[in-house]
Amino acid sequence: MNLDRAVLAFAGTVILVSVALSLTVNPWWSALTVFAGLNLIQSAFTGFCPAALVFRAFGLKSGCAFR
């Protein structure tokens, strides 16, 4: 797995967990979904993603999106 796929898998997991928590625990958990979406939009324009820095520190090799 490369860095790009790890970031996308992490973002998808955060969104699904956030939706599940907002439906079962408290509707305010949907704010986490908004944060994840805004972070994905921001990283699409800037190429910077905090999760990519963490995954890179764990030794994942870079893909074509996050160099």
PDB file with SEQRES, HELIX, SHEET and CRYST1 records, atoms N, CA, C and O in Angstrom:
SEQRES   1 A   67  MET ASN LEU ASP ARG ALA VAL LEU ALA PHE ALA GLY THR          
SEQRES   2 A   67  VAL ILE LEU VAL SER VAL ALA LEU SER LEU THR VAL ASN          
SEQRES   3 A   67  PRO TRP TRP SER ALA LEU THR VAL PHE ALA GLY LEU ASN          
SEQRES   4 A   67  LEU ILE GLN SER ALA PHE THR GLY PHE CYS PRO ALA ALA          
SEQRES   5 A   67  LEU VAL PHE ARG ALA PHE GLY LEU LYS SER GLY CYS ALA          
SEQRES   6 A   67  PHE ARG                                                      
HELIX    1 AA1 LEU A    3  THR A   24  1                                  22    
HELIX    2 AA2 PRO A   27  TRP A   29  5                                   3    
HELIX    3 AA3 SER A   30  THR A   46  1                                  17    
HELIX    4 AA4 PRO A   50  ALA A   57  1                                   8    
CRYST1    1.000    1.000    1.000  90.00  90.00  90.00 P 1           1          
ATOM      1  N   MET A   1       0.850  -1.174   0.000  1.00  0.00           N  
ATOM      2  CA  MET A   1       0.000   0.000   0.000  1.00  0.00           C  
ATOM      3  C   MET A   1       0.895   1.236   0.000  1.00  0.00           C  
ATOM      4  O   MET A   1       1.854   1.323   0.766  1.00  0.00           O  
ATOM      5  N   ASN A   2       0.568   2.184  -0.864  1.00  0.00           N  
ATOM      6  CA  ASN A   2       1.352   3.410  -0.888  1.00  0.00           C  
ATOM      7  C   ASN A   2       0.655   4.502  -0.067  1.00  0.00           C  
ATOM      8  O   ASN A   2      -0.442   4.304   0.455  1.00  0.00           O  
ATOM      9  N   LEU A   3       1.304   5.627   0.030  1.00  0.00           N  
ATOM     10  CA  LEU A   3       0.844   6.727   0.857  1.00  0.00           C  
ATOM     11  C   LEU A   3      -0.522   7.247   0.419  1.00  0.00           C  
ATOM     12  O   LEU A   3      -1.374   7.530   1.261  1.00  0.00           O  
ATOM     13  N   ASP A   4      -0.736   7.372  -0.875  1.00  0.00           N  
ATOM     14  CA  ASP A   4      -2.002   7.905  -1.385  1.00  0.00           C  
ATOM     15  C   ASP A   4      -3.186   7.021  -0.993  1.00  0.00           C  
ATOM     16  O   ASP A   4      -4.223   7.519  -0.555  1.00  0.00           O  
ATOM     17  N   ARG A   5      -3.023   5.733  -1.150  1.00  0.00           N  
ATOM     18  CA  ARG A   5      -4.109   4.812  -0.808  1.00  0.00           C  
ATOM     19  C   ARG A   5      -4.366   4.791   0.690  1.00  0.00           C  
ATOM     20  O   ARG A   5      -5.511   4.667   1.123  1.00  0.00           O  
ATOM     21  N   ALA A   6      -3.315   4.912   1.478  1.00  0.00           N  
ATOM     22  CA  ALA A   6      -3.482   4.932   2.934  1.00  0.00           C  
ATOM     23  C   ALA A   6      -4.259   6.170   3.373  1.00  0.00           C  
ATOM     24  O   ALA A   6      -5.124   6.082   4.244  1.00  0.00           O  
ATOM     25  N   VAL A   7      -3.958   7.314   2.780  1.00  0.00           N  
ATOM     26  CA  VAL A   7      -4.674   8.547   3.125  1.00  0.00           C  
ATOM     27  C   VAL A   7      -6.141   8.437   2.724  1.00  0.00           C  
ATOM     28  O   VAL A   7      -7.019   8.835   3.489  1.00  0.00           O  
ATOM     29  N   LEU A   8      -6.414   7.913   1.558  1.00  0.00           N  
ATOM     30  CA  LEU A   8      -7.804   7.767   1.119  1.00  0.00           C  
ATOM     31  C   LEU A   8      -8.564   6.759   1.978  1.00  0.00           C  
ATOM     32  O   LEU A   8      -9.731   6.975   2.302  1.00  0.00           O  
ATOM     33  N   ALA A   9      -7.912   5.668   2.343  1.00  0.00           N  
ATOM     34  CA  ALA A   9      -8.554   4.680   3.215  1.00  0.00           C  
ATOM     35  C   ALA A   9      -8.830   5.269   4.592  1.00  0.00           C  
ATOM     36  O   ALA A   9      -9.885   5.018   5.173  1.00  0.00           O  
ATOM     37  N   PHE A  10      -7.895   6.047   5.114  1.00  0.00           N  
ATOM     38  CA  PHE A  10      -8.086   6.684   6.413  1.00  0.00           C  
ATOM     39  C   PHE A  10      -9.236   7.686   6.364  1.00  0.00           C  
ATOM     40  O   PHE A  10     -10.065   7.720   7.274  1.00  0.00           O  
ATOM     41  N   ALA A  11      -9.293   8.501   5.313  1.00  0.00           N  
ATOM     42  CA  ALA A  11     -10.365   9.481   5.179  1.00  0.00           C  
ATOM     43  C   ALA A  11     -11.724   8.792   5.069  1.00  0.00           C  
ATOM     44  O   ALA A  11     -12.692   9.235   5.688  1.00  0.00           O  
ATOM     45  N   GLY A  12     -11.803   7.737   4.305  1.00  0.00           N  
ATOM     46  CA  GLY A  12     -13.058   6.995   4.189  1.00  0.00           C  
ATOM     47  C   GLY A  12     -13.493   6.380   5.504  1.00  0.00           C  
ATOM     48  O   GLY A  12     -14.678   6.372   5.836  1.00  0.00           O  
ATOM     49  N   THR A  13     -12.524   5.863   6.252  1.00  0.00           N  
ATOM     50  CA  THR A  13     -12.829   5.284   7.561  1.00  0.00           C  
ATOM     51  C   THR A  13     -13.335   6.349   8.526  1.00  0.00           C  
ATOM     52  O   THR A  13     -14.308   6.125   9.246  1.00  0.00           O  
ATOM     53  N   VAL A  14     -12.678   7.508   8.543  1.00  0.00           N  
ATOM     54  CA  VAL A  14     -13.116   8.601   9.420  1.00  0.00           C  
ATOM     55  C   VAL A  14     -14.539   9.026   9.076  1.00  0.00           C  
ATOM     56  O   VAL A  14     -15.346   9.268   9.974  1.00  0.00           O  
ATOM     57  N   ILE A  15     -14.852   9.119   7.802  1.00  0.00           N  
ATOM     58  CA  ILE A  15     -16.185   9.540   7.386  1.00  0.00           C  
ATOM     59  C   ILE A  15     -17.232   8.504   7.788  1.00  0.00           C  
ATOM     60  O   ILE A  15     -18.285   8.869   8.309  1.00  0.00           O  
ATOM     61  N   LEU A  16     -16.965   7.232   7.558  1.00  0.00           N  
ATOM     62  CA  LEU A  16     -17.943   6.198   7.920  1.00  0.00           C  
ATOM     63  C   LEU A  16     -18.147   6.108   9.425  1.00  0.00           C  
ATOM     64  O   LEU A  16     -19.276   5.946   9.887  1.00  0.00           O  
ATOM     65  N   VAL A  17     -17.074   6.210  10.191  1.00  0.00           N  
ATOM     66  CA  VAL A  17     -17.200   6.178  11.651  1.00  0.00           C  
ATOM     67  C   VAL A  17     -17.968   7.402  12.135  1.00  0.00           C  
ATOM     68  O   VAL A  17     -18.797   7.299  13.039  1.00  0.00           O  
ATOM     69  N   SER A  18     -17.698   8.544  11.546  1.00  0.00           N  
ATOM     70  CA  SER A  18     -18.396   9.768  11.926  1.00  0.00           C  
ATOM     71  C   SER A  18     -19.888   9.677  11.640  1.00  0.00           C  
ATOM     72  O   SER A  18     -20.699  10.103  12.463  1.00  0.00           O  
ATOM     73  N   VAL A  19     -20.256   9.143  10.515  1.00  0.00           N  
ATOM     74  CA  VAL A  19     -21.675   8.986  10.179  1.00  0.00           C  
ATOM     75  C   VAL A  19     -22.345   8.014  11.140  1.00  0.00           C  
ATOM     76  O   VAL A  19     -23.456   8.267  11.607  1.00  0.00           O  
ATOM     77  N   ALA A  20     -21.678   6.908  11.436  1.00  0.00           N  
ATOM     78  CA  ALA A  20     -22.247   5.941  12.375  1.00  0.00           C  
ATOM     79  C   ALA A  20     -22.430   6.558  13.762  1.00  0.00           C  
ATOM     80  O   ALA A  20     -23.458   6.343  14.404  1.00  0.00           O  
ATOM     81  N   LEU A  21     -21.439   7.322  14.225  1.00  0.00           N  
ATOM     82  CA  LEU A  21     -21.552   7.955  15.532  1.00  0.00           C  
ATOM     83  C   LEU A  21     -22.626   9.037  15.554  1.00  0.00           C  
ATOM     84  O   LEU A  21     -23.313   9.209  16.561  1.00  0.00           O  
ATOM     85  N   SER A  22     -22.774   9.769  14.449  1.00  0.00           N  
ATOM     86  CA  SER A  22     -23.801  10.810  14.422  1.00  0.00           C  
ATOM     87  C   SER A  22     -25.204  10.222  14.395  1.00  0.00           C  
ATOM     88  O   SER A  22     -26.147  10.856  14.867  1.00  0.00           O  
ATOM     89  N   LEU A  23     -25.356   9.026  13.852  1.00  0.00           N  
ATOM     90  CA  LEU A  23     -26.672   8.381  13.825  1.00  0.00           C  
ATOM     91  C   LEU A  23     -27.004   7.691  15.145  1.00  0.00           C  
ATOM     92  O   LEU A  23     -28.174   7.588  15.514  1.00  0.00           O  
ATOM     93  N   THR A  24     -25.989   7.220  15.855  1.00  0.00           N  
ATOM     94  CA  THR A  24     -26.250   6.430  17.056  1.00  0.00           C  
ATOM     95  C   THR A  24     -25.977   7.167  18.361  1.00  0.00           C  
ATOM     96  O   THR A  24     -26.631   6.884  19.364  1.00  0.00           O  
ATOM     97  N   VAL A  25     -25.032   8.105  18.377  1.00  0.00           N  
ATOM     98  CA  VAL A  25     -24.634   8.735  19.638  1.00  0.00           C  
ATOM     99  C   VAL A  25     -25.140  10.165  19.735  1.00  0.00           C  
ATOM    100  O   VAL A  25     -25.949  10.497  20.600  1.00  0.00           O  
ATOM    101  N   ASN A  26     -24.643  11.013  18.823  1.00  0.00           N  
ATOM    102  CA  ASN A  26     -24.977  12.426  18.885  1.00  0.00           C  
ATOM    103  C   ASN A  26     -24.821  13.024  17.496  1.00  0.00           C  
ATOM    104  O   ASN A  26     -23.824  12.757  16.825  1.00  0.00           O  
ATOM    105  N   PRO A  27     -25.776  13.823  17.049  1.00  0.00           N  
ATOM    106  CA  PRO A  27     -25.672  14.417  15.702  1.00  0.00           C  
ATOM    107  C   PRO A  27     -24.457  15.321  15.507  1.00  0.00           C  
ATOM    108  O   PRO A  27     -24.062  15.570  14.368  1.00  0.00           O  
ATOM    109  N   TRP A  28     -23.860  15.812  16.579  1.00  0.00           N  
ATOM    110  CA  TRP A  28     -22.689  16.669  16.450  1.00  0.00           C  
ATOM    111  C   TRP A  28     -21.470  15.938  15.906  1.00  0.00           C  
ATOM    112  O   TRP A  28     -20.503  16.581  15.498  1.00  0.00           O  
ATOM    113  N   TRP A  29     -21.495  14.606  15.892  1.00  0.00           N  
ATOM    114  CA  TRP A  29     -20.385  13.859  15.301  1.00  0.00           C  
ATOM    115  C   TRP A  29     -20.287  14.109  13.793  1.00  0.00           C  
ATOM    116  O   TRP A  29     -19.254  13.817  13.190  1.00  0.00           O  
ATOM    117  N   SER A  30     -21.336  14.638  13.183  1.00  0.00           N  
ATOM    118  CA  SER A  30     -21.271  14.953  11.753  1.00  0.00           C  
ATOM    119  C   SER A  30     -20.266  16.068  11.476  1.00  0.00           C  
ATOM    120  O   SER A  30     -19.840  16.241  10.335  1.00  0.00           O  
ATOM    121  N   ALA A  31     -19.882  16.825  12.502  1.00  0.00           N  
ATOM    122  CA  ALA A  31     -18.839  17.841  12.323  1.00  0.00           C  
ATOM    123  C   ALA A  31     -17.516  17.192  11.919  1.00  0.00           C  
ATOM    124  O   ALA A  31     -16.728  17.799  11.195  1.00  0.00           O  
ATOM    125  N   LEU A  32     -17.270  15.982  12.374  1.00  0.00           N  
ATOM    126  CA  LEU A  32     -16.052  15.265  11.974  1.00  0.00           C  
ATOM    127  C   LEU A  32     -16.089  14.942  10.479  1.00  0.00           C  
ATOM    128  O   LEU A  32     -15.057  14.986   9.810  1.00  0.00           O  
ATOM    129  N   THR A  33     -17.255  14.623   9.963  1.00  0.00           N  
ATOM    130  CA  THR A  33     -17.404  14.385   8.526  1.00  0.00           C  
ATOM    131  C   THR A  33     -17.093  15.657   7.744  1.00  0.00           C  
ATOM    132  O   THR A  33     -16.415  15.614   6.718  1.00  0.00           O  
ATOM    133  N   VAL A  34     -17.592  16.784   8.234  1.00  0.00           N  
ATOM    134  CA  VAL A  34     -17.316  18.065   7.576  1.00  0.00           C  
ATOM    135  C   VAL A  34     -15.820  18.361   7.599  1.00  0.00           C  
ATOM    136  O   VAL A  34     -15.256  18.797   6.595  1.00  0.00           O  
ATOM    137  N   PHE A  35     -15.175  18.126   8.740  1.00  0.00           N  
ATOM    138  CA  PHE A  35     -13.734  18.359   8.846  1.00  0.00           C  
ATOM    139  C   PHE A  35     -12.963  17.481   7.861  1.00  0.00           C  
ATOM    140  O   PHE A  35     -12.041  17.956   7.198  1.00  0.00           O  
ATOM    141  N   ALA A  36     -13.331  16.213   7.763  1.00  0.00           N  
ATOM    142  CA  ALA A  36     -12.637  15.307   6.843  1.00  0.00           C  
ATOM    143  C   ALA A  36     -12.826  15.759   5.398  1.00  0.00           C  
ATOM    144  O   ALA A  36     -11.882  15.732   4.609  1.00  0.00           O  
ATOM    145  N   GLY A  37     -14.037  16.171   5.054  1.00  0.00           N  
ATOM    146  CA  GLY A  37     -14.303  16.644   3.696  1.00  0.00           C  
ATOM    147  C   GLY A  37     -13.526  17.904   3.362  1.00  0.00           C  
ATOM    148  O   GLY A  37     -12.973  18.024   2.269  1.00  0.00           O  
ATOM    149  N   LEU A  38     -13.480  18.849   4.304  1.00  0.00           N  
ATOM    150  CA  LEU A  38     -12.717  20.079   4.072  1.00  0.00           C  
ATOM    151  C   LEU A  38     -11.227  19.788   3.954  1.00  0.00           C  
ATOM    152  O   LEU A  38     -10.531  20.419   3.159  1.00  0.00           O  
ATOM    153  N   ASN A  39     -10.740  18.844   4.736  1.00  0.00           N  
ATOM    154  CA  ASN A  39      -9.335  18.476   4.655  1.00  0.00           C  
ATOM    155  C   ASN A  39      -9.017  17.834   3.305  1.00  0.00           C  
ATOM    156  O   ASN A  39      -7.950  18.075   2.740  1.00  0.00           O  
ATOM    157  N   LEU A  40      -9.933  17.020   2.787  1.00  0.00           N  
ATOM    158  CA  LEU A  40      -9.709  16.417   1.474  1.00  0.00           C  
ATOM    159  C   LEU A  40      -9.687  17.475   0.373  1.00  0.00           C  
ATOM    160  O   LEU A  40      -8.866  17.404  -0.541  1.00  0.00           O  
ATOM    161  N   ILE A  41     -10.590  18.457   0.458  1.00  0.00           N  
ATOM    162  CA  ILE A  41     -10.607  19.534  -0.538  1.00  0.00           C  
ATOM    163  C   ILE A  41      -9.329  20.356  -0.449  1.00  0.00           C  
ATOM    164  O   ILE A  41      -8.727  20.684  -1.471  1.00  0.00           O  
ATOM    165  N   GLN A  42      -8.912  20.689   0.773  1.00  0.00           N  
ATOM    166  CA  GLN A  42      -7.691  21.458   0.984  1.00  0.00           C  
ATOM    167  C   GLN A  42      -6.482  20.714   0.434  1.00  0.00           C  
ATOM    168  O   GLN A  42      -5.630  21.318  -0.219  1.00  0.00           O  
ATOM    169  N   SER A  43      -6.397  19.427   0.687  1.00  0.00           N  
ATOM    170  CA  SER A  43      -5.234  18.672   0.208  1.00  0.00           C  
ATOM    171  C   SER A  43      -5.244  18.510  -1.313  1.00  0.00           C  
ATOM    172  O   SER A  43      -4.185  18.356  -1.922  1.00  0.00           O  
ATOM    173  N   ALA A  44      -6.416  18.542  -1.926  1.00  0.00           N  
ATOM    174  CA  ALA A  44      -6.486  18.455  -3.383  1.00  0.00           C  
ATOM    175  C   ALA A  44      -5.865  19.691  -4.038  1.00  0.00           C  
ATOM    176  O   ALA A  44      -5.247  19.596  -5.098  1.00  0.00           O  
ATOM    177  N   PHE A  45      -6.034  20.844  -3.400  1.00  0.00           N  
ATOM    178  CA  PHE A  45      -5.494  22.077  -3.976  1.00  0.00           C  
ATOM    179  C   PHE A  45      -4.052  22.349  -3.572  1.00  0.00           C  
ATOM    180  O   PHE A  45      -3.283  22.904  -4.357  1.00  0.00           O  
ATOM    181  N   THR A  46      -3.677  21.964  -2.355  1.00  0.00           N  
ATOM    182  CA  THR A  46      -2.339  22.321  -1.870  1.00  0.00           C  
ATOM    183  C   THR A  46      -1.344  21.171  -1.922  1.00  0.00           C  
ATOM    184  O   THR A  46      -0.136  21.404  -1.972  1.00  0.00           O  
ATOM    185  N   GLY A  47      -1.832  19.936  -1.911  1.00  0.00           N  
ATOM    186  CA  GLY A  47      -0.939  18.790  -1.868  1.00  0.00           C  
ATOM    187  C   GLY A  47      -0.437  18.485  -0.473  1.00  0.00           C  
ATOM    188  O   GLY A  47       0.374  17.576  -0.296  1.00  0.00           O  
ATOM    189  N   PHE A  48      -0.909  19.236   0.539  1.00  0.00           N  
ATOM    190  CA  PHE A  48      -0.493  19.027   1.923  1.00  0.00           C  
ATOM    191  C   PHE A  48      -1.599  18.325   2.690  1.00  0.00           C  
ATOM    192  O   PHE A  48      -2.752  18.756   2.667  1.00  0.00           O  
ATOM    193  N   CYS A  49      -1.244  17.246   3.368  1.00  0.00           N  
ATOM    194  CA  CYS A  49      -2.207  16.512   4.184  1.00  0.00           C  
ATOM    195  C   CYS A  49      -1.504  16.051   5.458  1.00  0.00           C  
ATOM    196  O   CYS A  49      -0.496  15.349   5.386  1.00  0.00           O  
ATOM    197  N   PRO A  50      -2.028  16.442   6.630  1.00  0.00           N  
ATOM    198  CA  PRO A  50      -1.396  16.019   7.877  1.00  0.00           C  
ATOM    199  C   PRO A  50      -1.328  14.497   8.031  1.00  0.00           C  
ATOM    200  O   PRO A  50      -0.356  13.974   8.575  1.00  0.00           O  
ATOM    201  N   ALA A  51      -2.344  13.790   7.561  1.00  0.00           N  
ATOM    202  CA  ALA A  51      -2.327  12.328   7.650  1.00  0.00           C  
ATOM    203  C   ALA A  51      -1.197  11.748   6.803  1.00  0.00           C  
ATOM    204  O   ALA A  51      -0.612  10.727   7.166  1.00  0.00           O  
ATOM    205  N   ALA A  52      -0.890  12.386   5.686  1.00  0.00           N  
ATOM    206  CA  ALA A  52       0.205  11.915   4.842  1.00  0.00           C  
ATOM    207  C   ALA A  52       1.538  12.023   5.570  1.00  0.00           C  
ATOM    208  O   ALA A  52       2.408  11.167   5.406  1.00  0.00           O  
ATOM    209  N   LEU A  53       1.702  13.065   6.371  1.00  0.00           N  
ATOM    210  CA  LEU A  53       2.940  13.200   7.151  1.00  0.00           C  
ATOM    211  C   LEU A  53       3.077  12.062   8.157  1.00  0.00           C  
ATOM    212  O   LEU A  53       4.164  11.516   8.346  1.00  0.00           O  
ATOM    213  N   VAL A  54       1.970  11.712   8.795  1.00  0.00           N  
ATOM    214  CA  VAL A  54       1.997  10.629   9.782  1.00  0.00           C  
ATOM    215  C   VAL A  54       2.293   9.297   9.104  1.00  0.00           C  
ATOM    216  O   VAL A  54       3.132   8.532   9.579  1.00  0.00           O  
ATOM    217  N   PHE A  55       1.612   9.017   8.003  1.00  0.00           N  
ATOM    218  CA  PHE A  55       1.840   7.751   7.300  1.00  0.00           C  
ATOM    219  C   PHE A  55       3.250   7.677   6.730  1.00  0.00           C  
ATOM    220  O   PHE A  55       3.847   6.601   6.696  1.00  0.00           O  
ATOM    221  N   ARG A  56       3.789   8.805   6.285  1.00  0.00           N  
ATOM    222  CA  ARG A  56       5.167   8.828   5.777  1.00  0.00           C  
ATOM    223  C   ARG A  56       6.152   8.504   6.907  1.00  0.00           C  
ATOM    224  O   ARG A  56       7.157   7.827   6.690  1.00  0.00           O  
ATOM    225  N   ALA A  57       5.850   8.995   8.113  1.00  0.00           N  
ATOM    226  CA  ALA A  57       6.716   8.707   9.259  1.00  0.00           C  
ATOM    227  C   ALA A  57       6.705   7.218   9.603  1.00  0.00           C  
ATOM    228  O   ALA A  57       7.674   6.696  10.154  1.00  0.00           O  
ATOM    229  N   PHE A  58       5.590   6.530   9.271  1.00  0.00           N  
ATOM    230  CA  PHE A  58       5.519   5.085   9.489  1.00  0.00           C  
ATOM    231  C   PHE A  58       6.208   4.299   8.380  1.00  0.00           C  
ATOM    232  O   PHE A  58       6.282   3.072   8.448  1.00  0.00           O  
ATOM    233  N   GLY A  59       6.713   4.990   7.363  1.00  0.00           N  
ATOM    234  CA  GLY A  59       7.509   4.332   6.345  1.00  0.00           C  
ATOM    235  C   GLY A  59       6.788   3.974   5.056  1.00  0.00           C  
ATOM    236  O   GLY A  59       7.334   3.239   4.234  1.00  0.00           O  
ATOM    237  N   LEU A  60       5.578   4.476   4.861  1.00  0.00           N  
ATOM    238  CA  LEU A  60       4.892   4.191   3.600  1.00  0.00           C  
ATOM    239  C   LEU A  60       5.551   4.965   2.461  1.00  0.00           C  
ATOM    240  O   LEU A  60       5.958   6.114   2.628  1.00  0.00           O  
ATOM    241  N   LYS A  61       5.646   4.325   1.322  1.00  0.00           N  
ATOM    242  CA  LYS A  61       6.253   4.968   0.165  1.00  0.00           C  
ATOM    243  C   LYS A  61       5.245   5.901  -0.495  1.00  0.00           C  
ATOM    244  O   LYS A  61       4.044   5.631  -0.525  1.00  0.00           O  
ATOM    245  N   SER A  62       5.760   6.994  -1.018  1.00  0.00           N  
ATOM    246  CA  SER A  62       4.924   8.020  -1.626  1.00  0.00           C  
ATOM    247  C   SER A  62       4.328   7.535  -2.941  1.00  0.00           C  
ATOM    248  O   SER A  62       4.962   6.825  -3.722  1.00  0.00           O  
ATOM    249  N   GLY A  63       3.087   7.946  -3.151  1.00  0.00           N  
ATOM    250  CA  GLY A  63       2.448   7.705  -4.443  1.00  0.00           C  
ATOM    251  C   GLY A  63       2.608   8.942  -5.306  1.00  0.00           C  
ATOM    252  O   GLY A  63       3.551   9.711  -5.121  1.00  0.00           O  
ATOM    253  N   CYS A  64       1.705   9.139  -6.239  1.00  0.00           N  
ATOM    254  CA  CYS A  64       1.851  10.298  -7.128  1.00  0.00           C  
ATOM    255  C   CYS A  64       1.194  11.562  -6.574  1.00  0.00           C  
ATOM    256  O   CYS A  64       1.499  12.653  -7.055  1.00  0.00           O  
ATOM    257  N   ALA A  65       0.311  11.461  -5.588  1.00  0.00           N  
ATOM    258  CA  ALA A  65      -0.384  12.645  -5.090  1.00  0.00           C  
ATOM    259  C   ALA A  65       0.400  13.383  -4.023  1.00  0.00           C  
ATOM    260  O   ALA A  65       0.477  14.611  -4.065  1.00  0.00           O  
ATOM    261  N   PHE A  66       0.978  12.681  -3.079  1.00  0.00           N  
ATOM    262  CA  PHE A  66       1.666  13.316  -1.951  1.00  0.00           C  
ATOM    263  C   PHE A  66       3.163  13.044  -2.039  1.00  0.00           C  
ATOM    264  O   PHE A  66       3.644  12.020  -1.554  1.00  0.00           O  
ATOM    265  N   ARG A  67       3.888  13.953  -2.654  1.00  0.00           N  
ATOM    266  CA  ARG A  67       5.342  13.789  -2.802  1.00  0.00           C  
ATOM    267  C   ARG A  67       6.066  14.760  -1.909  1.00  0.00           C  
ATOM    268  O   ARG A  67       7.297  14.781  -1.889  1.00  0.00           O  
TER     269      ARG A  67                                                      
END                                                                             
